Amino acid sequence: MDIINMMKPSSRRRNARFDFLPSFCSCFLLLTITVLVMGRKLFIGDAESDYLGTFLVEAERFLHGEPLLLKFHLPLYSIVIACLNYFLNNWFVTGLLLSWISSVSLIVILFAFFRNLSGPWAALGAVLGLASSPAFLVHAATASSDVFFLALYSSSLMMALNAVEKKSHFYWLLTGFFTALALLTRTNSVALLPLFL
């Protein structure tokens, strides 16, 4: 029997009446992050230095059709904020919005990953573990690439889990897609490459 099937919760559901609680707690965390993001003030420690000094400069170069000159970062995040800023016309709001979308996506992905792996209570534990991380909460309410990368990385793992469970080539293609996006965001996503071995 493979490991994933061994870790699945049993078909008997003892506390089915409390199964809404993990989803409720996850929604409460999403609301908390939304309040944190909305409460930030303009450029007072709310953007990482790379966002201001590197990503914005490169995003502007992208919008002007000039080649990107990133020396220490990969281009995807700069391209994404450039595309979003084309519609929003405010770099700071663009960065916060992308961090918020990424953090909401990360919570949903993390919840789904652990729910599929071990059930709703394990999913709640994973989300509460994430919620107890001050680093996550700060980055979720900051214009930075950190949560964006983590959402892509987690998406790759979620798609790989679905590919293994469902024995689906489509999910392996999605795993490759999200891994490629993560590789275009940060170099430490090379840790995802063993998924394909």
Salt bridges, closest charged atoms under 4 A:
ASP19 OD2 - ARG13 NH2 1.59
ASP46 OD1 - ARG40 NE 3.05
ASP50 OD2 - HIS73 NE2 3.15
GLU58 OE1 - ARG61 NE 3.94
GLU66 OE1 - ARG61 NH1 3.25
ASP146 OD2 - HIS139 ND1 2.97
ASP146 OD1 - ARG186 NH2 2.49
GLU165 OE2 - LYS8 NZ 2.83
